[in-house]
Amino acid sequence: MKWLELLTVAGTTLVSAAIVVTLYSLGVRFTAIAADAQQTSPRVKRSLAYMCFGLCGLAVLLGLYLIIPYFSK
């Protein structure tokens, strides 16, 4: 068994999962901040939230692209 490849895949999976979770939680946080009535520029915060959600979705789609064998042919 090739242990270095196993550790590489495990490390990449851990980092990727942390990135997706961080992007999603930042998107939720920016959405909550934008919903506050006392904010001076909720439009900027809402656009940042949508950008975080979009990057999270792109990361998930990239992971699916790498996992599904049909796309690697």
QUIJOGI-V414325 format. One record per run of one state. SS is the DSSP state (~ for helix, > for strand, _ for the rest). FROM is the first residue (numbers start at 0). LEN is the number of residues. Records with the same first field share a line. If there is no record, write none. Layout:
SS=FROM-LEN ; FROM-LEN
//
This chain:
_=0-2 ; 35-6 ; 67-1 ; 72-1
~=2-33 ; 41-26 ; 68-4
//
